[in-house]
């Protein structure tokens, strides 16, 4: 722990080389992140689009089931779906 006390009481002098290395790393990281964001795919593949359509249809079916069950429980309409959609 003596080294820590020595370093805190008399820190090393400013090093321009250390500053340049840290600045270069920050700039390279920023540029790398920007390139990664630009080159990242935004459009799903055809298989992904088909899977998304299946999932959306299943979610809409489940939502319709919940809606009809709630209507049936509150007396606002008949519950036409008898078994739970999964």
N, CA, C and O atoms as a CHARMM CRD file, in Angstrom:
* protein
*
  344
    1    1 UNK  N      0.80700  -1.19900   0.00000 PROA 1      0.00000
    2    1 UNK  CA     0.00000   0.00000   0.00000 PROA 1      0.00000
    3    1 UNK  C      0.84900   1.26200   0.00000 PROA 1      0.00000
    4    1 UNK  O      0.34500   2.36100  -0.22800 PROA 1      0.00000
    5    2 UNK  N      2.10200   1.10100   0.24900 PROA 2      0.00000
    6    2 UNK  CA     2.97100   2.26300   0.26500 PROA 2      0.00000
    7    2 UNK  C      3.03300   2.93200  -1.11300 PROA 2      0.00000
    8    2 UNK  O      3.12000   4.15600  -1.21500 PROA 2      0.00000
    9    3 UNK  N      2.98800   2.12000  -2.16000 PROA 3      0.00000
   10    3 UNK  CA     3.05400   2.68400  -3.51000 PROA 3      0.00000
   11    3 UNK  C      1.84000   3.56800  -3.79700 PROA 3      0.00000
   12    3 UNK  O      1.94700   4.57300  -4.50000 PROA 3      0.00000
   13    4 UNK  N      0.67500   3.18200  -3.24400 PROA 4      0.00000
   14    4 UNK  CA    -0.52100   3.97800  -3.44900 PROA 4      0.00000
   15    4 UNK  C     -0.40100   5.32400  -2.74000 PROA 4      0.00000
   16    4 UNK  O     -0.76000   6.36400  -3.29300 PROA 4      0.00000
   17    5 UNK  N      0.09900   5.29100  -1.53300 PROA 5      0.00000
   18    5 UNK  CA     0.28500   6.54400  -0.79200 PROA 5      0.00000
   19    5 UNK  C      1.29500   7.44100  -1.49900 PROA 5      0.00000
   20    5 UNK  O      1.11000   8.65600  -1.57800 PROA 5      0.00000
   21    6 UNK  N      2.36400   6.83400  -2.01100 PROA 6      0.00000
   22    6 UNK  CA     3.36100   7.62300  -2.74200 PROA 6      0.00000
   23    6 UNK  C      2.76500   8.22100  -4.00500 PROA 6      0.00000
   24    6 UNK  O      3.02500   9.37800  -4.33400 PROA 6      0.00000
   25    7 UNK  N      1.97000   7.43600  -4.70800 PROA 7      0.00000
   26    7 UNK  CA     1.39200   7.91200  -5.97000 PROA 7      0.00000
   27    7 UNK  C      0.37700   9.02400  -5.73000 PROA 7      0.00000
   28    7 UNK  O      0.29400   9.97700  -6.50500 PROA 7      0.00000
   29    8 UNK  N     -0.40100   8.89500  -4.64600 PROA 8      0.00000
   30    8 UNK  CA    -1.39400   9.92300  -4.33800 PROA 8      0.00000
   31    8 UNK  C     -0.76200  11.22300  -3.85700 PROA 8      0.00000
   32    8 UNK  O     -1.28500  12.30500  -4.12500 PROA 8      0.00000
   33    9 UNK  N      0.34000  11.12400  -3.15800 PROA 9      0.00000
   34    9 UNK  CA     0.97100  12.34400  -2.65500 PROA 9      0.00000
   35    9 UNK  C      1.82200  13.02200  -3.71900 PROA 9      0.00000
   36    9 UNK  O      1.95200  14.24600  -3.72200 PROA 9      0.00000
   37   10 UNK  N      2.40700  12.22900  -4.63000 PROA 10     0.00000
   38   10 UNK  CA     3.23700  12.80300  -5.69400 PROA 10     0.00000
   39   10 UNK  C      2.90100  12.08400  -6.99900 PROA 10     0.00000
   40   10 UNK  O      3.64400  11.20300  -7.43100 PROA 10     0.00000
   41   11 UNK  N      1.79100  12.45600  -7.62500 PROA 11     0.00000
   42   11 UNK  CA     1.41500  11.76700  -8.85100 PROA 11     0.00000
   43   11 UNK  C      2.43700  12.01200  -9.95800 PROA 11     0.00000
   44   11 UNK  O      3.15000  13.01500  -9.93500 PROA 11     0.00000
   45   12 UNK  N      2.50900  11.09300 -10.93100 PROA 12     0.00000
   46   12 UNK  CA     3.47600  11.27900 -12.01400 PROA 12     0.00000
   47   12 UNK  C      3.10700  12.50300 -12.85100 PROA 12     0.00000
   48   12 UNK  O      1.95800  12.94400 -12.86600 PROA 12     0.00000
   49   13 UNK  N      4.08100  13.02300 -13.52600 PROA 13     0.00000
   50   13 UNK  CA     3.84400  14.20700 -14.34400 PROA 13     0.00000
   51   13 UNK  C      2.98500  13.84100 -15.55100 PROA 13     0.00000
   52   13 UNK  O      2.84400  12.66900 -15.90200 PROA 13     0.00000
   53   14 UNK  N      2.42300  14.85300 -16.16900 PROA 14     0.00000
   54   14 UNK  CA     1.56400  14.66100 -17.32800 PROA 14     0.00000
   55   14 UNK  C      2.38700  14.09700 -18.47900 PROA 14     0.00000
   56   14 UNK  O      3.47600  14.58300 -18.78500 PROA 14     0.00000
   57   15 UNK  N      1.84800  13.07100 -19.10300 PROA 15     0.00000
   58   15 UNK  CA     2.53400  12.44300 -20.22800 PROA 15     0.00000
   59   15 UNK  C      1.72200  12.68700 -21.49100 PROA 15     0.00000
   60   15 UNK  O      0.57700  12.24600 -21.59600 PROA 15     0.00000
   61   16 UNK  N      2.31100  13.38400 -22.44000 PROA 16     0.00000
   62   16 UNK  CA     1.61400  13.66200 -23.68800 PROA 16     0.00000
   63   16 UNK  C      1.38900  12.37200 -24.46200 PROA 16     0.00000
   64   16 UNK  O      0.37900  12.23600 -25.15200 PROA 16     0.00000
   65   17 UNK  N      2.31200  11.42800 -24.35900 PROA 17     0.00000
   66   17 UNK  CA     2.15700  10.14600 -25.05600 PROA 17     0.00000
   67   17 UNK  C      0.94900   9.38000 -24.51100 PROA 17     0.00000
   68   17 UNK  O      0.18600   8.80100 -25.28400 PROA 17     0.00000
   69   18 UNK  N      0.77300   9.37300 -23.21300 PROA 18     0.00000
   70   18 UNK  CA    -0.39000   8.70300 -22.62600 PROA 18     0.00000
   71   18 UNK  C     -1.68800   9.35800 -23.05100 PROA 18     0.00000
   72   18 UNK  O     -2.67500   8.67700 -23.32900 PROA 18     0.00000
   73   19 UNK  N     -1.68400  10.67400 -23.10000 PROA 19     0.00000
   74   19 UNK  CA    -2.87000  11.40100 -23.53700 PROA 19     0.00000
   75   19 UNK  C     -3.19000  11.09600 -24.99200 PROA 19     0.00000
   76   19 UNK  O     -4.35500  10.88900 -25.33400 PROA 19     0.00000
   77   20 UNK  N     -2.18800  11.06600 -25.85000 PROA 20     0.00000
   78   20 UNK  CA    -2.39900  10.79200 -27.26900 PROA 20     0.00000
   79   20 UNK  C     -2.92500   9.37300 -27.46500 PROA 20     0.00000
   80   20 UNK  O     -3.81200   9.15300 -28.28900 PROA 20     0.00000
   81   21 UNK  N     -2.39000   8.41000 -26.71800 PROA 21     0.00000
   82   21 UNK  CA    -2.85400   7.02300 -26.83500 PROA 21     0.00000
   83   21 UNK  C     -4.30600   6.91600 -26.39900 PROA 21     0.00000
   84   21 UNK  O     -5.09800   6.27100 -27.08500 PROA 21     0.00000
   85   22 UNK  N     -4.67600   7.51900 -25.29400 PROA 22     0.00000
   86   22 UNK  CA    -6.06400   7.47300 -24.82500 PROA 22     0.00000
   87   22 UNK  C     -7.00600   8.17500 -25.79200 PROA 22     0.00000
   88   22 UNK  O     -8.10600   7.68700 -26.05200 PROA 22     0.00000
   89   23 UNK  N     -6.58500   9.32000 -26.32900 PROA 23     0.00000
   90   23 UNK  CA    -7.42200  10.03800 -27.29500 PROA 23     0.00000
   91   23 UNK  C     -7.59800   9.21500 -28.56500 PROA 23     0.00000
   92   23 UNK  O     -8.69400   9.16200 -29.12200 PROA 23     0.00000
   93   24 UNK  N     -6.52600   8.57500 -29.02600 PROA 24     0.00000
   94   24 UNK  CA    -6.61200   7.74100 -30.23500 PROA 24     0.00000
   95   24 UNK  C     -7.54600   6.56200 -30.01200 PROA 24     0.00000
   96   24 UNK  O     -8.32600   6.21500 -30.89800 PROA 24     0.00000
   97   25 UNK  N     -7.47600   5.94700 -28.84600 PROA 25     0.00000
   98   25 UNK  CA    -8.38000   4.82700 -28.54600 PROA 25     0.00000
   99   25 UNK  C     -9.83500   5.28100 -28.52500 PROA 25     0.00000
  100   25 UNK  O    -10.71400   4.57800 -29.02300 PROA 25     0.00000
  101   26 UNK  N    -10.08700   6.44000 -27.95600 PROA 26     0.00000
  102   26 UNK  CA   -11.45700   6.96200 -27.92700 PROA 26     0.00000
  103   26 UNK  C    -11.96000   7.26000 -29.33800 PROA 26     0.00000
  104   26 UNK  O    -13.09800   6.93300 -29.67500 PROA 26     0.00000
  105   27 UNK  N    -11.12700   7.86900 -30.15100 PROA 27     0.00000
  106   27 UNK  CA   -11.53500   8.19300 -31.52100 PROA 27     0.00000
  107   27 UNK  C    -11.76000   6.92900 -32.33600 PROA 27     0.00000
  108   27 UNK  O    -12.74700   6.82700 -33.06400 PROA 27     0.00000
  109   28 UNK  N    -10.84900   5.96000 -32.21800 PROA 28     0.00000
  110   28 UNK  CA   -11.02000   4.69800 -32.95700 PROA 28     0.00000
  111   28 UNK  C    -12.27400   3.95100 -32.50200 PROA 28     0.00000
  112   28 UNK  O    -12.98600   3.36500 -33.31800 PROA 28     0.00000
  113   29 UNK  N    -12.53600   3.97600 -31.20100 PROA 29     0.00000
  114   29 UNK  CA   -13.75000   3.32800 -30.70100 PROA 29     0.00000
  115   29 UNK  C    -15.00900   3.99100 -31.23700 PROA 29     0.00000
  116   29 UNK  O    -15.96600   3.30700 -31.60100 PROA 29     0.00000
  117   30 UNK  N    -15.01600   5.30800 -31.28800 PROA 30     0.00000
  118   30 UNK  CA   -16.16500   6.04100 -31.80900 PROA 30     0.00000
  119   30 UNK  C    -16.37800   5.76300 -33.28900 PROA 30     0.00000
  120   30 UNK  O    -17.50500   5.52400 -33.72400 PROA 30     0.00000
  121   31 UNK  N    -15.30000   5.79200 -34.06100 PROA 31     0.00000
  122   31 UNK  CA   -15.40500   5.51300 -35.49200 PROA 31     0.00000
  123   31 UNK  C    -15.85000   4.06900 -35.72000 PROA 31     0.00000
  124   31 UNK  O    -16.69900   3.80800 -36.57300 PROA 31     0.00000
  125   32 UNK  N    -15.28500   3.13900 -34.96800 PROA 32     0.00000
  126   32 UNK  CA   -15.67600   1.72800 -35.09900 PROA 32     0.00000
  127   32 UNK  C    -17.13900   1.52600 -34.77600 PROA 32     0.00000
  128   32 UNK  O    -17.82200   0.77600 -35.47400 PROA 32     0.00000
  129   33 UNK  N    -17.63900   2.17200 -33.74300 PROA 33     0.00000
  130   33 UNK  CA   -19.04900   2.05200 -33.38700 PROA 33     0.00000
  131   33 UNK  C    -19.93600   2.63600 -34.47900 PROA 33     0.00000
  132   33 UNK  O    -20.96300   2.05200 -34.82300 PROA 33     0.00000
  133   34 UNK  N    -19.54700   3.78100 -35.02400 PROA 34     0.00000
  134   34 UNK  CA   -20.34200   4.40400 -36.08500 PROA 34     0.00000
  135   34 UNK  C    -20.38800   3.51500 -37.32000 PROA 34     0.00000
  136   34 UNK  O    -21.44700   3.36600 -37.93100 PROA 34     0.00000
  137   35 UNK  N    -19.26800   2.92700 -37.69700 PROA 35     0.00000
  138   35 UNK  CA   -19.24000   2.01600 -38.84900 PROA 35     0.00000
  139   35 UNK  C    -20.10500   0.79500 -38.58100 PROA 35     0.00000
  140   35 UNK  O    -20.83400   0.34200 -39.46400 PROA 35     0.00000
  141   36 UNK  N    -20.02800   0.26300 -37.37300 PROA 36     0.00000
  142   36 UNK  CA   -20.83300  -0.91400 -37.02300 PROA 36     0.00000
  143   36 UNK  C    -22.32600  -0.59200 -37.10100 PROA 36     0.00000
  144   36 UNK  O    -23.10800  -1.41200 -37.58100 PROA 36     0.00000
  145   37 UNK  N    -22.72500   0.58400 -36.63700 PROA 37     0.00000
  146   37 UNK  CA   -24.13700   0.97400 -36.67700 PROA 37     0.00000
  147   37 UNK  C    -24.59600   1.14500 -38.12200 PROA 37     0.00000
  148   37 UNK  O    -25.69900   0.72900 -38.47500 PROA 37     0.00000
  149   38 UNK  N    -23.76600   1.74700 -38.95000 PROA 38     0.00000
  150   38 UNK  CA   -24.14800   1.97700 -40.33900 PROA 38     0.00000
  151   38 UNK  C    -24.23800   0.66000 -41.10600 PROA 38     0.00000
  152   38 UNK  O    -25.14600   0.47700 -41.91700 PROA 38     0.00000
  153   39 UNK  N    -23.31700  -0.24700 -40.85900 PROA 39     0.00000
  154   39 UNK  CA   -23.28500  -1.49700 -41.60400 PROA 39     0.00000
  155   39 UNK  C    -24.20600  -2.57200 -41.03300 PROA 39     0.00000
  156   39 UNK  O    -24.38200  -3.62300 -41.64900 PROA 39     0.00000
  157   40 UNK  N    -24.79300  -2.32300 -39.86800 PROA 40     0.00000
  158   40 UNK  CA   -25.67800  -3.32200 -39.25100 PROA 40     0.00000
  159   40 UNK  C    -26.92100  -3.50000 -40.12100 PROA 40     0.00000
  160   40 UNK  O    -27.45200  -2.54200 -40.68300 PROA 40     0.00000
  161   41 UNK  N    -27.36700  -4.75000 -40.21500 PROA 41     0.00000
  162   41 UNK  CA   -28.56400  -5.02700 -41.01100 PROA 41     0.00000
  163   41 UNK  C    -29.79000  -4.44000 -40.32400 PROA 41     0.00000
  164   41 UNK  O    -29.94000  -4.52400 -39.10500 PROA 41     0.00000
  165   42 UNK  N    -30.64100  -3.85700 -41.11300 PROA 42     0.00000
  166   42 UNK  CA   -31.88900  -3.33000 -40.57600 PROA 42     0.00000
  167   42 UNK  C    -33.08300  -4.12200 -41.07700 PROA 42     0.00000
  168   42 UNK  O    -34.09500  -4.22200 -40.38400 PROA 42     0.00000
  169   43 UNK  N    -32.97800  -4.68300 -42.26600 PROA 43     0.00000
  170   43 UNK  CA   -34.07900  -5.44100 -42.84300 PROA 43     0.00000
  171   43 UNK  C    -33.92800  -6.91500 -42.50800 PROA 43     0.00000
  172   43 UNK  O    -32.83900  -7.46900 -42.66400 PROA 43     0.00000
  173   44 UNK  N    -34.98200  -7.55800 -42.05700 PROA 44     0.00000
  174   44 UNK  CA   -34.89100  -8.98500 -41.76600 PROA 44     0.00000
  175   44 UNK  C    -34.84600  -9.80000 -43.05500 PROA 44     0.00000
  176   44 UNK  O    -35.29400  -9.34800 -44.10900 PROA 44     0.00000
  177   45 UNK  N    -34.29800 -11.00500 -42.95000 PROA 45     0.00000
  178   45 UNK  CA   -34.29600 -11.91800 -44.08600 PROA 45     0.00000
  179   45 UNK  C    -35.71600 -12.37600 -44.37100 PROA 45     0.00000
  180   45 UNK  O    -36.63400 -12.08900 -43.60300 PROA 45     0.00000
  181   46 UNK  N    -35.89400 -13.09000 -45.48100 PROA 46     0.00000
  182   46 UNK  CA   -37.22200 -13.58500 -45.84800 PROA 46     0.00000
  183   46 UNK  C    -37.73300 -14.53900 -44.77800 PROA 46     0.00000
  184   46 UNK  O    -38.90300 -14.48600 -44.40000 PROA 46     0.00000
  185   47 UNK  N    -36.85300 -15.41500 -44.29000 PROA 47     0.00000
  186   47 UNK  CA   -37.26600 -16.35700 -43.24700 PROA 47     0.00000
  187   47 UNK  C    -37.67700 -15.60900 -41.98000 PROA 47     0.00000
  188   47 UNK  O    -38.62200 -16.00600 -41.30000 PROA 47     0.00000
  189   48 UNK  N    -36.96600 -14.53100 -41.66800 PROA 48     0.00000
  190   48 UNK  CA   -37.31800 -13.74200 -40.49300 PROA 48     0.00000
  191   48 UNK  C    -38.66500 -13.04900 -40.68500 PROA 48     0.00000
  192   48 UNK  O    -39.44600 -12.93700 -39.74000 PROA 48     0.00000
  193   49 UNK  N    -38.94000 -12.58600 -41.90500 PROA 49     0.00000
  194   49 UNK  CA   -40.21500 -11.91900 -42.16600 PROA 49     0.00000
  195   49 UNK  C    -41.37500 -12.90600 -42.05100 PROA 49     0.00000
  196   49 UNK  O    -42.44000 -12.56400 -41.53700 PROA 49     0.00000
  197   50 UNK  N    -41.16300 -14.13400 -42.53300 PROA 50     0.00000
  198   50 UNK  CA   -42.21600 -15.14500 -42.41900 PROA 50     0.00000
  199   50 UNK  C    -42.46100 -15.51100 -40.96000 PROA 50     0.00000
  200   50 UNK  O    -43.60700 -15.66900 -40.53700 PROA 50     0.00000
  201   51 UNK  N    -41.40000 -15.64400 -40.20400 PROA 51     0.00000
  202   51 UNK  CA   -41.55000 -15.94600 -38.77900 PROA 51     0.00000
  203   51 UNK  C    -42.26400 -14.80100 -38.06900 PROA 51     0.00000
  204   51 UNK  O    -43.09200 -15.03700 -37.18900 PROA 51     0.00000
  205   52 UNK  N    -41.95100 -13.56900 -38.44300 PROA 52     0.00000
  206   52 UNK  CA   -42.61600 -12.41300 -37.83700 PROA 52     0.00000
  207   52 UNK  C    -44.10200 -12.40500 -38.15200 PROA 52     0.00000
  208   52 UNK  O    -44.91200 -12.06100 -37.29100 PROA 52     0.00000
  209   53 UNK  N    -44.47400 -12.77700 -39.37100 PROA 53     0.00000
  210   53 UNK  CA   -45.88800 -12.84000 -39.73400 PROA 53     0.00000
  211   53 UNK  C    -46.61000 -13.92400 -38.93400 PROA 53     0.00000
  212   53 UNK  O    -47.73900 -13.71400 -38.49200 PROA 53     0.00000
  213   54 UNK  N    -45.97000 -15.07900 -38.74400 PROA 54     0.00000
  214   54 UNK  CA   -46.58500 -16.15200 -37.94800 PROA 54     0.00000
  215   54 UNK  C    -46.78100 -15.71100 -36.50300 PROA 54     0.00000
  216   54 UNK  O    -47.83200 -15.94400 -35.90700 PROA 54     0.00000
  217   55 UNK  N    -45.76500 -15.07800 -35.95400 PROA 55     0.00000
  218   55 UNK  CA   -45.85400 -14.62900 -34.56500 PROA 55     0.00000
  219   55 UNK  C    -46.93200 -13.55900 -34.42000 PROA 55     0.00000
  220   55 UNK  O    -47.69600 -13.57100 -33.45400 PROA 55     0.00000
  221   56 UNK  N    -46.99200 -12.64200 -35.37200 PROA 56     0.00000
  222   56 UNK  CA   -48.00700 -11.59200 -35.32000 PROA 56     0.00000
  223   56 UNK  C    -49.41100 -12.17000 -35.40600 PROA 56     0.00000
  224   56 UNK  O    -50.31200 -11.74000 -34.68600 PROA 56     0.00000
  225   57 UNK  N    -49.59300 -13.14500 -36.28700 PROA 57     0.00000
  226   57 UNK  CA   -50.91000 -13.77300 -36.41100 PROA 57     0.00000
  227   57 UNK  C    -51.28400 -14.49100 -35.11900 PROA 57     0.00000
  228   57 UNK  O    -52.43100 -14.42200 -34.67700 PROA 57     0.00000
  229   58 UNK  N    -50.32400 -15.17800 -34.51500 PROA 58     0.00000
  230   58 UNK  CA   -50.59100 -15.88400 -33.25800 PROA 58     0.00000
  231   58 UNK  C    -50.92900 -14.89400 -32.15500 PROA 58     0.00000
  232   58 UNK  O    -51.83700 -15.14100 -31.36100 PROA 58     0.00000
  233   59 UNK  N    -50.20800 -13.76900 -32.09300 PROA 59     0.00000
  234   59 UNK  CA   -50.48600 -12.76100 -31.06800 PROA 59     0.00000
  235   59 UNK  C    -51.85700 -12.11900 -31.27500 PROA 59     0.00000
  236   59 UNK  O    -52.57800 -11.86300 -30.31100 PROA 59     0.00000
  237   60 UNK  N    -52.21400 -11.86200 -32.52900 PROA 60     0.00000
  238   60 UNK  CA   -53.53700 -11.29500 -32.80600 PROA 60     0.00000
  239   60 UNK  C    -54.64000 -12.27800 -32.42800 PROA 60     0.00000
  240   60 UNK  O    -55.68800 -11.88400 -31.91700 PROA 60     0.00000
  241   61 UNK  N    -54.39200 -13.56700 -32.68700 PROA 61     0.00000
  242   61 UNK  CA   -55.37100 -14.58300 -32.30900 PROA 61     0.00000
  243   61 UNK  C    -55.52000 -14.66000 -30.79100 PROA 61     0.00000
  244   61 UNK  O    -56.63200 -14.76100 -30.27300 PROA 61     0.00000
  245   62 UNK  N    -54.40200 -14.61100 -30.09100 PROA 62     0.00000
  246   62 UNK  CA   -54.45900 -14.64400 -28.62800 PROA 62     0.00000
  247   62 UNK  C    -55.15500 -13.39400 -28.08400 PROA 62     0.00000
  248   62 UNK  O    -55.92200 -13.47800 -27.12500 PROA 62     0.00000
  249   63 UNK  N    -54.89000 -12.24300 -28.69300 PROA 63     0.00000
  250   63 UNK  CA   -55.54800 -11.01300 -28.24500 PROA 63     0.00000
  251   63 UNK  C    -57.05200 -11.07900 -28.48400 PROA 63     0.00000
  252   63 UNK  O    -57.83600 -10.63100 -27.64800 PROA 63     0.00000
  253   64 UNK  N    -57.45300 -11.63600 -29.62300 PROA 64     0.00000
  254   64 UNK  CA   -58.88200 -11.78700 -29.90900 PROA 64     0.00000
  255   64 UNK  C    -59.53400 -12.72900 -28.89600 PROA 64     0.00000
  256   64 UNK  O    -60.66700 -12.50700 -28.47000 PROA 64     0.00000
  257   65 UNK  N    -58.81200 -13.77300 -28.51900 PROA 65     0.00000
  258   65 UNK  CA   -59.33100 -14.71700 -27.53100 PROA 65     0.00000
  259   65 UNK  C    -59.54200 -14.01900 -26.19000 PROA 65     0.00000
  260   65 UNK  O    -60.59400 -14.16700 -25.56900 PROA 65     0.00000
  261   66 UNK  N    -58.54700 -13.26400 -25.74600 PROA 66     0.00000
  262   66 UNK  CA   -58.66500 -12.55700 -24.46900 PROA 66     0.00000
  263   66 UNK  C    -59.80400 -11.54900 -24.53400 PROA 66     0.00000
  264   66 UNK  O    -60.56800 -11.41200 -23.57800 PROA 66     0.00000
  265   67 UNK  N    -59.92400 -10.84700 -25.64600 PROA 67     0.00000
  266   67 UNK  CA   -60.98600  -9.85700 -25.80700 PROA 67     0.00000
  267   67 UNK  C    -62.36300 -10.52000 -25.71500 PROA 67     0.00000
  268   67 UNK  O    -63.25600 -10.01400 -25.03700 PROA 67     0.00000
  269   68 UNK  N    -62.52700 -11.64900 -26.39900 PROA 68     0.00000
  270   68 UNK  CA   -63.82900 -12.31700 -26.36200 PROA 68     0.00000
  271   68 UNK  C    -64.11500 -12.89900 -24.98500 PROA 68     0.00000
  272   68 UNK  O    -65.26400 -12.89100 -24.54300 PROA 68     0.00000
  273   69 UNK  N    -63.09300 -13.40400 -24.29800 PROA 69     0.00000
  274   69 UNK  CA   -63.29400 -13.91700 -22.93700 PROA 69     0.00000
  275   69 UNK  C    -63.70600 -12.79300 -21.98600 PROA 69     0.00000
  276   69 UNK  O    -64.60800 -12.96600 -21.16600 PROA 69     0.00000
  277   70 UNK  N    -63.04700 -11.65300 -22.09800 PROA 70     0.00000
  278   70 UNK  CA   -63.41000 -10.52900 -21.22900 PROA 70     0.00000
  279   70 UNK  C    -64.81300 -10.02700 -21.53300 PROA 70     0.00000
  280   70 UNK  O    -65.56000  -9.67800 -20.61900 PROA 70     0.00000
  281   71 UNK  N    -65.17500  -9.98800 -22.81000 PROA 71     0.00000
  282   71 UNK  CA   -66.53500  -9.59600 -23.15700 PROA 71     0.00000
  283   71 UNK  C    -67.54200 -10.58300 -22.58700 PROA 71     0.00000
  284   71 UNK  O    -68.60500 -10.18500 -22.11000 PROA 71     0.00000
  285   72 UNK  N    -67.21200 -11.86100 -22.63300 PROA 72     0.00000
  286   72 UNK  CA   -68.11600 -12.87100 -22.09200 PROA 72     0.00000
  287   72 UNK  C    -68.25700 -12.76700 -20.58400 PROA 72     0.00000
  288   72 UNK  O    -69.34600 -12.95800 -20.04300 PROA 72     0.00000
  289   73 UNK  N    -67.15800 -12.46500 -19.90300 PROA 73     0.00000
  290   73 UNK  CA   -67.19800 -12.36600 -18.44300 PROA 73     0.00000
  291   73 UNK  C    -67.93500 -11.11300 -17.97600 PROA 73     0.00000
  292   73 UNK  O    -68.55500 -11.12100 -16.91300 PROA 73     0.00000
  293   74 UNK  N    -67.87400 -10.06300 -18.74400 PROA 74     0.00000
  294   74 UNK  CA   -68.53100  -8.83100 -18.32900 PROA 74     0.00000
  295   74 UNK  C    -69.94500  -8.71000 -18.87300 PROA 74     0.00000
  296   74 UNK  O    -70.66200  -7.76400 -18.54800 PROA 74     0.00000
  297   75 UNK  N    -70.34600  -9.66300 -19.69800 PROA 75     0.00000
  298   75 UNK  CA   -71.70300  -9.65600 -20.22000 PROA 75     0.00000
  299   75 UNK  C    -71.91000  -8.74100 -21.39900 PROA 75     0.00000
  300   75 UNK  O    -73.05400  -8.45200 -21.75000 PROA 75     0.00000
  301   76 UNK  N    -70.84300  -8.27000 -22.03000 PROA 76     0.00000
  302   76 UNK  CA   -70.98100  -7.37800 -23.18000 PROA 76     0.00000
  303   76 UNK  C    -71.16400  -8.15200 -24.48300 PROA 76     0.00000
  304   76 UNK  O    -71.46300  -7.55400 -25.51700 PROA 76     0.00000
  305   77 UNK  N    -70.99700  -9.42000 -24.44900 PROA 77     0.00000
  306   77 UNK  CA   -71.14500 -10.20600 -25.67100 PROA 77     0.00000
  307   77 UNK  C    -70.93400 -11.67200 -25.34600 PROA 77     0.00000
  308   77 UNK  O    -70.60300 -12.04300 -24.21900 PROA 77     0.00000
  309   78 UNK  N    -71.13200 -12.47800 -26.34600 PROA 78     0.00000
  310   78 UNK  CA   -70.92300 -13.90600 -26.12300 PROA 78     0.00000
  311   78 UNK  C    -69.46500 -14.25400 -26.33400 PROA 78     0.00000
  312   78 UNK  O    -68.78100 -13.65700 -27.16600 PROA 78     0.00000
  313   79 UNK  N    -68.99800 -15.23100 -25.56600 PROA 79     0.00000
  314   79 UNK  CA   -67.65000 -15.73400 -25.74700 PROA 79     0.00000
  315   79 UNK  C    -67.70900 -16.81600 -26.81100 PROA 79     0.00000
  316   79 UNK  O    -68.26900 -17.88700 -26.57600 PROA 79     0.00000
  317   80 UNK  N    -67.13500 -16.54800 -27.98500 PROA 80     0.00000
  318   80 UNK  CA   -67.20400 -17.50800 -29.08200 PROA 80     0.00000
  319   80 UNK  C    -66.03400 -18.46500 -29.08300 PROA 80     0.00000
  320   80 UNK  O    -66.11500 -19.52600 -29.70100 PROA 80     0.00000
  321   81 UNK  N    -64.95400 -18.12600 -28.41400 PROA 81     0.00000
  322   81 UNK  CA   -63.77700 -18.99400 -28.36100 PROA 81     0.00000
  323   81 UNK  C    -63.86400 -19.81100 -27.09600 PROA 81     0.00000
  324   81 UNK  O    -63.94000 -19.25100 -26.00300 PROA 81     0.00000
  325   82 UNK  N    -63.85300 -21.13900 -27.22400 PROA 82     0.00000
  326   82 UNK  CA   -64.00000 -21.99100 -26.05500 PROA 82     0.00000
  327   82 UNK  C    -62.70100 -22.52800 -25.53200 PROA 82     0.00000
  328   82 UNK  O    -62.56900 -22.73400 -24.32600 PROA 82     0.00000
  329   83 UNK  N    -61.73300 -22.76400 -26.39200 PROA 83     0.00000
  330   83 UNK  CA   -60.46100 -23.26900 -25.88500 PROA 83     0.00000
  331   83 UNK  C    -59.39200 -22.19500 -26.06600 PROA 83     0.00000
  332   83 UNK  O    -59.48600 -21.33300 -26.93900 PROA 83     0.00000
  333   84 UNK  N    -58.40600 -22.27400 -25.23900 PROA 84     0.00000
  334   84 UNK  CA   -57.35600 -21.26300 -25.19600 PROA 84     0.00000
  335   84 UNK  C    -56.41400 -21.43500 -26.38400 PROA 84     0.00000
  336   84 UNK  O    -56.03000 -22.55100 -26.73200 PROA 84     0.00000
  337   85 UNK  N    -56.05400 -20.33300 -26.98800 PROA 85     0.00000
  338   85 UNK  CA   -55.13600 -20.33200 -28.13300 PROA 85     0.00000
  339   85 UNK  C    -53.71900 -20.28800 -27.60900 PROA 85     0.00000
  340   85 UNK  O    -53.41300 -19.49000 -26.72300 PROA 85     0.00000
  341   86 UNK  N    -52.86700 -21.11100 -28.12800 PROA 86     0.00000
  342   86 UNK  CA   -51.45600 -21.11000 -27.70200 PROA 86     0.00000
  343   86 UNK  C    -50.55900 -20.89300 -28.86700 PROA 86     0.00000
  344   86 UNK  O    -49.33900 -20.86000 -28.70800 PROA 86     0.00000
